[in-house]
Amino acid sequence: MDKKGIDAMIWVIIVLGLGILAYLIISGIFTGQIRLFAEDLNRCPGQCVKQVIPPGVDDRLFVRGVGCDPALNQREIRGQFIANAAPRGAGTEYSCDVCCI
């Protein structure tokens, strides 16, 4: 193969690689895997977990989606009623969107 053919193949490989890379970056931005702005990093990613409420603990103290505050990492705020934490009784499992797991 002559020099022009080898150069053409190298350029084809480079262009294909850049196209694949651009596709991955753009799809990552639209699916939320890549965050463009710093304020997005503080939002909850919305992963779903199971929590078991310990017996004797009022489940109204457990919070859905409280954000990434390490002090609230147990999703518990004592003495406050949280509207979207549905009372289900102690020892029951429920799904909630939490952050900083």
N, C-alpha and C positions, 0 to 999 in steps of 0.2 A: 504494500500500500504506500502510495506516495505521501509527501509531506502535507499537501492540501487535504487529503482524505483524513489523515490523523488529526489535523487541526479542526476540521469540520466535526469529527466525532467528539473531540474534547468540548467544543462549544455546545454541541447538542446535549451532552451530559451536564454541563454547567447550567444551561437554560432549564433543563428538566429538573435538576436539583433545586434551583431557585424557585421554580413554579411549585414544586411540592412543599418547600419551606413556606412560601407565601400562603398556600392553601391551609397548612397546619396553623399558622399564626392567625389568619383571618377566622378560621373555624373555631379556634380557641378563644378568640375575643367574643364571638357571638354566642358560644356555649357557656361563657363565664369561667372557663378554665384559666384564661389570661385576663388579668385586671389592668385596665389602662390608667386608672386614677387612684391615688393613695387613699381617698376616702372610701373607696370600695373595699379596701382591705379590712376596714373596721366593721363591715357588715357581716351578719351571720351567713355562712355558706348554705345553710338550710339542710344540713344532713339530718337524717332521721335516726333517733336512738330510742331504746327502751329504757325507761326508768322504773325502778321498783320503789314505791313509797314505803319507808320503814314503818312497822306497826307502831301505833301511838302518835304518829306525826300527822298533823292536819295537812291534807294534801293541797289545801288552798295556799300553802306557803311555797309550793313548787311552781315554777314559772316556766312558761314556754317562750323561747327566743329572747332571753334577757340581754343578749349581747356578750361581748368579749371582756367582761370585767372579771379579773381573777378572783376578786372578793366574792363574786356571785357564781363561782364555778360549779357549785353544787346545785345551782338553780333554786336557791332557797332565799326568801326574804322574810324574815320573821316579823309578825305583827301587821303585815299588809295583805289585803285581799287582792289577788290578781284576777282580773275578769276572765282572761282566756285560759286559766288553769282550771279546767272543769273538775269539780269534786267527784271523786270516784270511790273514795274509801281507802283506808290504809291497806298496804300489801298488794294493791292491784298494779298491773302494768299498763302503761299507756305510751303512745308515741308522741313525741314533741320535738319541735325544731329547737336545737340548742347550739351553742357556740363554744369554742375553746375546749374541745374534748381531748 
